[in-house]
């Protein structure tokens, strides 16, 4: 008969639990120890997970949150536990993005699918939060495996090193991280408001521009009457869809610019990339335009999104594009950039949307809307000043928006930097006089 295996002593289990010096990723304070991520001070509860399929999805109702690899994704009646646990994604691709959080705390009853791991610290709620922050700091590139799809397996987690400080230090680290993160989150909220309010500030600038408020001081300084603005129809001061150029005598192989709808950025209001085609391929069945024209998308949702642009330089000075563009060619009394800002204005687009015709998904702005659109038109010299002020103010607003977005990105970097310092014992919270975490580890091994 085979001999029964002798139970390991605490000292033997301790040696198994500790990570050898050559495998430790970096130095930690002397009263910390390196252990394996799961199996000693943290356990993996993947047995509680439920695979998801169409029938399980249909059950997602009720008051209990349902979790997947990236946090809460729905609700379901069944539940996993009423403890505080750590959720860690299983699918490996997100782990390659060092700025993305991979771990979350599950509060109370929850249902978890099989795309996430469930981890539990032996040190209660503080231990779980400590574990979560560590999992959001660690570099997983050496632990996610797979060919067609990267995965973080239990086997990999059993190899991953985990820094274990004394319990009191875990608590201080968690408190310090939460304190610093709260300040960063407050700053992030304010910066996000700045970034998100660009559209509102832009609309306010354009409203002032087209009501005369923006150039009120300019009129005063230049002796221009407030009554100088005249009632006009847009069709009186610009031609909607002017006649195509006479291309009968031009060579079929002549290269020209071609602008599909996708080449116009609804964010920038610019032609970001035009194609080059032979004239024979575009001379019929497409919209023709010239440098300086304003192109305006007439179909939903392109019109509502703001796909309009001033046409810039063209190959051989000839341009063609989508049939879903209207071409607006200014007459002498209308500045093309003034017109461009007007049709890009959300107020103008809202009025255009209200008169769209056609079936759902294929609705278009009627040509008559543009031709008969009523506007108050300032003098040409005031139009130039309005354009100058709009461009200057919007440039400042864009700069503020970009600065806010850059600062938002830096906040995520700062959080990762805080976590990196925290798990090296560099947040100023460690007390060298405290008993070594080795004693804590021995206690855990003795109790489990």
RAVEN-V217697 format. One record per residue. N is the residue number from 1. RES is the residue in one small letter. SS is DSSP state (alpha for helix, beta for strand, coil for the rest). Layout:
{{N/RES/SS} {N/RES/SS}}
This chain:
{{1/x/coil} {2/x/coil} {3/x/coil} {4/x/coil} {5/x/coil} {6/x/coil} {7/x/coil} {8/x/coil} {9/x/coil} {10/x/alpha} {11/x/alpha} {12/x/alpha} {13/x/alpha} {14/x/alpha} {15/x/alpha} {16/x/alpha} {17/x/alpha} {18/x/beta} {19/x/coil} {20/x/coil} {21/x/alpha} {22/x/alpha} {23/x/alpha} {24/x/coil} {25/x/coil} {26/x/coil} {27/x/coil} {28/x/coil} {29/x/coil} {30/x/coil} {31/x/coil} {32/x/coil} {33/x/beta} {34/x/beta} {35/x/beta} {36/x/beta} {37/x/coil} {38/x/coil} {39/x/coil} {40/x/coil} {41/x/coil} {42/x/beta} {43/x/beta} {44/x/beta} {45/x/coil} {46/x/alpha} {47/x/alpha} {48/x/alpha} {49/x/coil} {50/x/beta} {51/x/coil} {52/x/coil} {53/x/coil} {54/x/alpha} {55/x/alpha} {56/x/alpha} {57/x/alpha} {58/x/alpha} {59/x/coil} {60/x/coil} {61/x/coil} {62/x/coil} {63/x/coil} {64/x/beta} {65/x/beta} {66/x/beta} {67/x/beta} {68/x/beta} {69/x/coil} {70/x/coil} {71/x/beta} {72/x/beta} {73/x/beta} {74/x/beta} {75/x/beta} {76/x/beta} {77/x/coil} {78/x/coil} {79/x/coil} {80/x/coil} {81/x/coil} {82/x/coil} {83/x/coil} {84/x/coil} {85/x/beta} {86/x/beta} {87/x/beta} {88/x/beta} {89/x/beta} {90/x/coil} {91/x/beta} {92/x/coil} {93/x/alpha} {94/x/alpha} {95/x/alpha} {96/x/alpha} {97/x/coil} {98/x/coil} {99/x/coil} {100/x/coil} {101/x/coil} {102/x/coil} {103/x/beta} {104/x/beta} {105/x/beta} {106/x/beta} {107/x/coil} {108/x/coil} {109/x/coil} {110/x/beta} {111/x/beta} {112/x/beta} {113/x/beta} {114/x/coil} {115/x/coil} {116/x/beta} {117/x/beta} {118/x/beta} {119/x/beta} {120/x/beta} {121/x/beta} {122/x/coil} {123/x/coil} {124/x/alpha} {125/x/alpha} {126/x/alpha} {127/x/alpha} {128/x/alpha} {129/x/alpha} {130/x/alpha} {131/x/alpha} {132/x/alpha} {133/x/alpha} {134/x/alpha} {135/x/alpha} {136/x/coil} {137/x/coil} {138/x/coil} {139/x/coil} {140/x/coil} {141/x/coil} {142/x/coil} {143/x/coil} {144/x/coil} {145/x/beta} {146/x/coil} {147/x/coil} {148/x/coil} {149/x/coil} {150/x/coil} {151/x/beta} {152/x/coil} {153/x/coil} {154/x/alpha} {155/x/alpha} {156/x/alpha} {157/x/alpha} {158/x/alpha} {159/x/alpha} {160/x/coil} {161/x/beta} {162/x/beta} {163/x/beta} {164/x/beta} {165/x/coil} {166/x/coil} {167/x/alpha} {168/x/alpha} {169/x/alpha} {170/x/alpha} {171/x/alpha} {172/x/alpha} {173/x/alpha} {174/x/alpha} {175/x/alpha} {176/x/alpha} {177/x/alpha} {178/x/alpha} {179/x/alpha} {180/x/alpha} {181/x/alpha} {182/x/alpha} {183/x/alpha} {184/x/alpha} {185/x/alpha} {186/x/alpha} {187/x/alpha} {188/x/alpha} {189/x/alpha} {190/x/alpha} {191/x/alpha} {192/x/alpha} {193/x/alpha} {194/x/alpha} {195/x/alpha} {196/x/alpha} {197/x/coil} {198/x/alpha} {199/x/alpha} {200/x/alpha} {201/x/alpha} {202/x/alpha} {203/x/alpha} {204/x/alpha} {205/x/alpha} {206/x/alpha} {207/x/alpha} {208/x/alpha} {209/x/alpha} {210/x/alpha} {211/x/alpha} {212/x/coil} {213/x/coil} {214/x/coil} {215/x/coil} {216/x/alpha} {217/x/alpha} {218/x/alpha} {219/x/alpha} {220/x/alpha} {221/x/alpha} {222/x/coil} {223/x/coil} {224/x/coil} {225/x/coil} {226/x/alpha} {227/x/alpha} {228/x/alpha} {229/x/coil} {230/x/beta} {231/x/beta} {232/x/beta} {233/x/beta} {234/x/alpha} {235/x/alpha} {236/x/alpha} {237/x/alpha} {238/x/beta} {239/x/beta} {240/x/beta} {241/x/coil} {242/x/coil} {243/x/coil} {244/x/coil} {245/x/coil} {246/x/coil} {247/x/coil} {248/x/coil} {249/x/coil} {250/x/coil} {251/x/coil} {252/x/coil} {253/x/coil} {254/x/coil} {255/x/beta} {256/x/beta} {257/x/beta} {258/x/beta} {259/x/beta} {260/x/coil} {261/x/alpha} {262/x/alpha} {263/x/alpha} {264/x/beta} {265/x/beta} {266/x/coil} {267/x/coil} {268/x/coil} {269/x/coil} {270/x/beta} {271/x/beta} {272/x/coil} {273/x/coil} {274/x/coil} {275/x/beta} {276/x/beta} {277/x/beta} {278/x/beta} {279/x/alpha} {280/x/alpha} {281/x/alpha} {282/x/alpha} {283/x/coil} {284/x/coil} {285/x/coil} {286/x/coil} {287/x/beta} {288/x/beta} {289/x/beta} {290/x/coil} {291/x/coil} {292/x/coil} {293/x/coil} {294/x/beta} {295/x/beta} {296/x/beta} {297/x/beta} {298/x/coil} {299/x/beta} {300/x/coil} {301/x/coil} {302/x/alpha} {303/x/alpha} {304/x/alpha} {305/x/alpha} {306/x/coil} {307/x/coil} {308/x/beta} {309/x/beta} {310/x/beta} {311/x/coil} {312/x/coil} {313/x/coil} {314/x/coil} {315/x/alpha} {316/x/alpha} {317/x/alpha} {318/x/coil} {319/x/beta} {320/x/beta} {321/x/beta} {322/x/coil} {323/x/coil} {324/x/coil} {325/x/beta} {326/x/beta} {327/x/beta} {328/x/beta} {329/x/beta} {330/x/beta} {331/x/coil} {332/x/coil} {333/x/coil} {334/x/coil} {335/x/coil} {336/x/alpha} {337/x/alpha} {338/x/alpha} {339/x/alpha} {340/x/alpha} {341/x/alpha} {342/x/alpha} {343/x/alpha} {344/x/alpha} {345/x/coil} {346/x/alpha} {347/x/alpha} {348/x/alpha} {349/x/alpha} {350/x/alpha} {351/x/alpha} {352/x/alpha} {353/x/alpha} {354/x/alpha} {355/x/coil} {356/x/coil} {357/x/beta} {358/x/coil} {359/x/coil} {360/x/coil} {361/x/coil} {362/x/coil} {363/x/coil} {364/x/beta} {365/x/coil} {366/x/coil} {367/x/alpha} {368/x/alpha} {369/x/alpha} {370/x/alpha} {371/x/alpha} {372/x/coil} {373/x/coil} {374/x/beta} {375/x/beta} {376/x/beta} {377/x/beta} {378/x/coil} {379/x/coil} {380/x/alpha} {381/x/alpha} {382/x/alpha} {383/x/alpha} {384/x/alpha} {385/x/alpha} {386/x/alpha} {387/x/alpha} {388/x/alpha} {389/x/alpha} {390/x/alpha} {391/x/alpha} {392/x/alpha} {393/x/alpha} {394/x/alpha} {395/x/alpha} {396/x/alpha} {397/x/alpha} {398/x/alpha} {399/x/alpha} {400/x/alpha} {401/x/alpha} {402/x/alpha} {403/x/alpha} {404/x/alpha} {405/x/alpha} {406/x/alpha} {407/x/alpha} {408/x/alpha} {409/x/alpha} {410/x/alpha} {411/x/alpha} {412/x/alpha} {413/x/alpha} {414/x/alpha} {415/x/alpha} {416/x/alpha} {417/x/alpha} {418/x/alpha} {419/x/alpha} {420/x/alpha} {421/x/alpha} {422/x/alpha} {423/x/coil} {424/x/coil} {425/x/coil} {426/x/coil} {427/x/coil} {428/x/coil} {429/x/coil} {430/x/coil} {431/x/coil} {432/x/coil} {433/x/coil} {434/x/coil} {435/x/coil} {436/x/coil} {437/x/alpha} {438/x/alpha} {439/x/alpha} {440/x/alpha} {441/x/alpha} {442/x/alpha} {443/x/alpha} {444/x/alpha} {445/x/alpha} {446/x/alpha} {447/x/alpha} {448/x/coil}}
